[in-house]
């Protein structure tokens, strides 16, 4: 009898039936050996005729050795002529797959054997510098910069490596390494004002991720404090919207820093975003010459939280639309006059230390 022909899409043909369409290979012996770090097996397979750059199942062996941090296998493959810029079916070079601290040696070997430091991925147009910044890899970043990585290169979404670092710094436990990465990029000349996806600047991202030190760093390097993204949000808006998610991340310090650098007056409608963080709400309320209507935030505060911070909430409610203390009005006038110079001018004012501190919106737990 003639064999029964099954459609090529049939994944598991019944026993005894023939499938005449070829099945796609998902890997190769060389890929398996390179991924598992079997150096001797890799060498034996190459000597037996295995093609070092064969792309099987979407990747070549060099991709696997880098993904799995197998530096010895990476070295061996390169010594036997592997192309350091071989592309996977997705358009990724081995250098794009060095995404962990343990892959640093693989990255060094690739560059020593001709890997292109500014080669971008096919779809996203991402360079190795973007990858290092996105994963917070300081040593990789320094390595790529030494090989001439382009700071101003933008991916398909318009983001630079600095944008990528600030967007990825969303976990408090990893904040320090992303700070160091951003610091290094800025020291080498990265532009703190470059907007990426949805017109988000690095400052928008740092504020949205509640990263106080990163916010200060960007502002020191010229980040624009009042620029709006495509949704009309400023960095201050992003900081306020992130308050609830980062209640333990000192969002009040970011709000104060933005105000000290000339952030525009905060729309009272935004008060609802910081209503569950009394410290943040206090800083915002003290940026006005009088407390605006509480309609936008008072109903958001649950009874148990109001009870826990009763002194503060009651004082804010009591002072709504009432004249503030003369001392506060004087502070408001001085800060308004200094504007974006508050952060640098206030510490230099020839005033008693207590008055200088008062001008910097200290937390008192009460609205006077």
N, C-alpha and C positions, 0 to 999 in steps of 0.2 A: 504494500500500500504506500501511497505517497504520504510524506510527512505532513502533519497539520501545521499550517503557518499561523502564528499568533501575532497580534499587533505589537509593534516595537515598544509600545507603552506598557505592555504587560510585565510587571516586575518579577513575578514568580510563576513561570510556566509549569503546568502540571507535569509530573514524572512521565517519561516516555514520549513527550512531544518535543519536537525540534523547534528552535527559534533561529531563523536564518539572519535576523538583523544583529549586528555586533553589539555587545554590551560595553558600555563606557567603563574604562578602568578608573578606579577611584584612588589608586596609589600604586607604588612600585616598590620592589625590594630596596632600591637605593634610598627612596624617601623614608621608608620605615627605619632603616638602619641609621640614617642621619638624624631622624627625629629622636631616636632612643639613645643616641650617643655611642653607637657601636662602631668605633673608629676602624677597627680591623676589618669588620664586615664591609664598611664603606670602601676601604682600600681594595679588598678582594673583589668586590663587585665591579669597581672601575677597571681593575686589571683584567677582568673577564669580559670587558666590553660594554659595561653600562654607560649610557650617555649622561654626563654630569649635568647637562642643562635641559634634559628631557622634562617637559612640563606634562605631568600625568595627573589626572584628577584635579587639574587647576593649578598645581604648584610644582616647582622643581625642588630637588633635594636641599638646595641652599636656603630656600624659604623655610623648610622644616627645621633645619639646624639652627636658624636664627630664632624662630618662634619658640623653640624648646631650649634655648640658651646652651647649645652644644658647640662651644667655641673650637674644640679640637676637630670636630667634624667640619665646621666651617673652614678652618685652616686647611684641612686636607682637601676638601673640594676645590678651594681656590688654588691650591698648589697644583692640582691636576687640571687647571684651566677653566674652572667654572666661571661664568660671566657674573661679575659682581652686580650687574644691573639687569639680570634676567627678570622678566616680568611674569607675574602670575596671570591667569585668565582674567582676574579682576583688575589687572593693571597695576599691581603692587610690586615694587622692587624689594629685595631682602632688607634693605635699610629701613623701609617703611614698617617692617615687622619687628624691629628692635624696640619693644614697648615696655620693657621692665629693666630695673637696675642691673639685673644679672646678664643682660644682653650687651653690656658696654664693650666687652672684649670682641664680640661678634661685629659690632659696629666699627671698632678700630680696624679689624682685619679687612672688612669690606672696603673701607676708605683707602687702606694701604694698597689694595688691589684694584683701584680704579673706580670705586662706586662714586656716582655723581651726587654730591651733597645737595644740589638744588633740583634734582629730578623729582617731578611731581607725579602723583597718582593720576590715573587716567580719568576717573570720574570726578573726584572732589578737588583735584589739583592741589593736593596736600603735599608738602615737602617733609623731609625728615625733621626739619626744625619745628614744624607744626606738631609733628608726632611727639617729639621730646617735650615741647611746651605743654601739650595736652595731657601728657602723663606725668608731668612734674619731674622730669629726668634732668637734673642739674648737670651731671657729668656728661651725659650725651649732648646736651645743649652746648656746653663749653667746647666739646670736641668738634661739633659741626661748625661752630663759629670760627674755630681755628682753621677749618678747611674752607672758609669763605661762604658760609651759609648766608643767604640774602634775608635781611631783617624785614624788608618792605614787601616781600612776596606775599600776595594774597591768594587764598584758595578760591574755589568757585563761588563761595558765599561772601567773598570780599574780606575775609578775616586774615590778619597777620598772626604770627606766632604769639605776639603779646595778647591779642584778642583770645586766642585759644587757651593760653595759660590762665587768664582772668576768668574766663567762662567755666573752666574746669575746677577752679578753687572753691568748690561748694561743700567740702567736708572739713569741719573744724580740726579734726585730727591731722589733716594733711595741709593745713593752712601755711605752715612754715616753709615747706619745700616749694610750694607755688609762689610764695613771697620771694624766695631766693631766685627762682627762675625769672620772675618778672623783673626783679632788681637787676639781674645780669643783662637782660634784654634792653632795659632802659639805659643802663650804663653804656651799652654798645651802640646806642643811638635809635632804638625803637621809638616810634611816635605814639605818645600816649593819647593822641586825639583821633587816631584812625578808627572809623566806625566799620563794623562788620555786618553780620546778619541782622536784619531788621533795624539797621542803623544803630545798633548797640555799640557804644564805645567800651574800652576796657573799664572805664569808671562805672558805667551802667552795670557791668557784670560784677565788679568787685562789690558794689553796693548791694546788688541783688543777692550776692552770696554772703553778705554780712562779714566782710573781711576788713576790719579796721586798719590794720597796718598797710594793707595793700591800697586802700583808699588814700591814706596819707601819702604813700609813695607815689601814686599816680598824680596826685595834686601837686606834689613837689616838682614833678616833671612836666607840668603844664597842662594837665588834663582839664578840659572845659567843664565847669561845674553846672552850667545851666543849659547845656545842649539837650535837645529832645530827640528821642528815637522816633521810628516811623509811627508808633502808637501815640506819640505826644507826651511820653513820660520822660522826665528828667532823672538824673542819678538820684536825687532826693526822693522822687516818687518810687523808684526801685527800692531804695533803702527802707522806706515806710512800708511798702508792700511785703517786705521780707521779715518784718519785725516778729510776727507771730511764729514763723518757722524757726527763728533763731533767738528765742527769748533769752537763752544763756550766752549769747554771743556778743553782748554789749552793743546792741544796736544804737543805744543813746550816744555812744562815743562817735559813731559814724555820722549821726545827725548833727551833733555839735561841730564836728570837723567840717562838714559841708557848709554849715552856717558860717563858720569862721573864714571860709574861703569865698564867701559871697553868694551862697545859694539864695535864689529868689524866695520871696515870701511863700510860705506853704499854704496851699488851698485848704481851708477848714474842712472841706469834704474828705480830705485824706486823714483826718484825725482818727477815724474809725479803725485804721490799720494799726495804730499803736495804742489803742485803748486798753489792751490787755497787758501792756508793759508800762507800768507807772513811771519808771525812770525815763523812758523814751518820751512818753507823753509830757512829762514835766519840761524837758528840754524844748519840745516843740511849743508848748504853751507860753514859755518864757521868751519865745522869739517874737511875740506880738506885744503891742502896746496895751492891749486889753484882751481878756479871754473871750474868744468868739463863742457863738451859740454852741451849746453842747448836744444839740439834737442829733448830730451825725455820729456821736460815739457813746453817749451815756447808756443807751439801751443795749449796747453790745456787751457791756461788762456784766458778767454773771454775779448774782448776789454774794456768793462765797468769796469772790475776789474783791468785791467792793468792801466787804466786811474786813478782809485781811489788810487792805490798804485804805481803810476808812478815812483816816486823817487827810491823806492826799486827795482822794476823790471828792470828799465833802468840801475841801477848800477850793478845788477847781470849780465845783458846781456853784458854790457860794459866790465866787468872783466873776461868774459869767456876766459879761456886758457891764461890769462895774469898774470904776476907776482904779487903776493900780497904784501902788505906793509911788511916791515921788522918787525914791531911790531907784525903783525899777524903771520908771520913765526916763530918768537920767541915763541909766544903763542902755536902754533901748536907743536913745538919741545918739550916744557915743558909738555904739555898734553900727547904727545906720550910717553915721558919718564915715566910719572907717571902712565899711563894706567888705570887699574881698581882702583888705589888709588886716582884718581883725587878728588872724593867726600870727602875723609877724609884728604888728604895731602894738597890740595890747601888752605883751611882755616887756616892751621897751618904754612904756609910759612911766613917767616919774611920779608914781603913786604908791601909797602904802601897799604892801603885799596883799592885804585882805581885800582892798578895793580892786586890785588887778585880778584877783581870783574871782571876785564877784562879777566882773565884766565877762568872764569866760563861762557864764551860765552853769555854775556849780549846782549839784543836786542837793536839795534841802528837804525833800519829802513833803513839801507844803507849798501852796501857791499864795503869795502875799498880795 
